[in-house]
Amino acid sequence: MSPRVFNALAAVTVAIPFLAWTNVLPVHNVRASVLDSFYVADYTQGPSTQYTAVPAYATFVWQEKSLQGFGNVRAQIGNTKDGTDQLFELKLVRITSSDANSINGEWDVFKNGDPTCAGCKGYVHVSSPADSTQYLKGYVNNDKVGYSFIGNLDPNTRRDY
């Protein structure tokens, strides 16, 4: 390889990280500790159930317009029809797209620790910081089961930087 080509490649290698840091994409962080509604739709066996005022933990952190981020919803459902408690956990395992207020991707869902939906398609939408009510809502499903949730963000927990 000629010295001229080598020097050009070296310059590009040094410039790429510098250019990436000069145009830093915004990062967003939101949290909720109660879901107003958690909905489970069973497309194969029929009954769908909506739960209200669900104790939950939901947190999402993502970098806008990138595939970098994290998301988790954990909802404790009590007083079900059969009298048992149920724990649902929805894990965002791969982001396919994102912007300032939403994340699309693949999710794994667990009910009482057992997987119910692996690699399911879904999204979460978070209200804009300018909106008067700060909330998040999401939907995850495959052809057999679907989950949706909505809840208000905890006060002063949205961070955009």
N, C-alpha and C positions, 0 to 999 in steps of 0.2 A: 504494500500500500504506500502510495506516495505521501510525503510529509504534508503536502497541501490538503489532501483528502483527510488524513488523520487529524490535522488541526481543525478542519471544518467540522468533523464529527465530534471532536472534543468540545468545541464551542457550542454546538447544539445540545450536547449532553449537559453542559453546565447551565445553559439558558432555559431549558424546559422546567426544572424545579423553580427557578427564579420567576418565570412567567406564571406558573401555577400559584405561587404565593402572592404575586402582585394583584391577582384577580380572585381573592378569596370569596368563596360562595357562602352565603349566610347559613347559620346553624340555628335550629329551632328546638325548643324543649318545652313540653307540656305535661301536666299531671292532673289526674282526677281521683278522688277517693270515694265517690259514690256514683253509681250509674242510675239515671232516672228510669231507664228501661233496658232490659236484656231479653232478647227474643230468640227462641230456639225453634227452628222449623225442621221437622222430620219429613222429608219428601217421600220416603219409602213406606213408613208405617203410619203416617197420617197426622197424629196430633201435633199441633204447634202450640207453644206456650210462651206467653209474655209475662215477665216478672218485672215488678216495679220497685223503686227505691232499694236497689241492690247494693249492699256493702261491697266495695270493689277497690282495686288498685289498678290504675291505668297510667302508663307512662310511655311517652314517645319522644325520641330524640332523632333528628335527621338533618342532613346537610342538603340544602335546596339544590335541585337539579343534579343530584348525584345518586349513586346507589349505596351510599353510606348511611347507616342509621340503625336504630333499635326500637322495638315496640313490644309491649306486653300488656295484656289485660287479664286480670285475675278477679273473678266474680264468685262470691259465696252465696249460693241460693239456699235459703232456709224455708222450712214449712212447705215442701213440695207435696203433691197429691198423695204420694205414698208415705209421707211423714219423715222422709230422710233429708239430710242436707246434701247439696251437690256443689262441687267445686269445679268451675270451668276456668281453663287457662288458654288464652289465645296468644300465640307467639308469632311475631313477624319474623320469618326466617330468611327472607330474601326480598329486597326492594327492587322493583322493576322500573319505577319512575317516581319522581317527587317534585313538588314545587313549594311555594311558601306556605301553603295551607293544606296540602294533602300528600299522602303516601299510598302508592299502589304496590302490591307485591304478593308473595306467597306466604301462607300462614300454616302453622300446625296448631291443632286444637285438641285439648285434652279434657275429658270429663272424669273427675275423681281419679286423675292420674293415668287413665287409659286413653290412648289416641283415638279420636273419632273422625278427624279430618286432617290428612297430611298433604302438604303442598297445595292447599286450597287457595283459590284466587280471592283477593279481597282488597279493601282500601280502608283508610281512615281519613276523615276530613276534620280539620280544626278551623274554628271560626277565625276570621281575620282579627288582628289586634285592634282594629278600628271599630269592630262590631260592639254594640252595647252589651250583649250577652256573650260570654266566653264559653264555648262548648266544644265537645268532640263527638263525632258519630262515625260508626264504621259498619261494614258488612263483610262477612267471610262466608263462602259457600263452595260446594261442589254439587253434583247432581243428586246427592243423597241427603245432605243436611246443610242447613244455613244458620248463621248466627248474626245477629245485629245488636248494636248497643248505642246508647246515646247518654251523655252526661255532661254536666257543667264542669268546667275547669275549676280547680281549687283557686281561691283568690290569690292574685299576685304570683302565680306559679309559671305563667308563660314567660319564657325567655327567648329573645331573638338577638343573636349577636353575630 
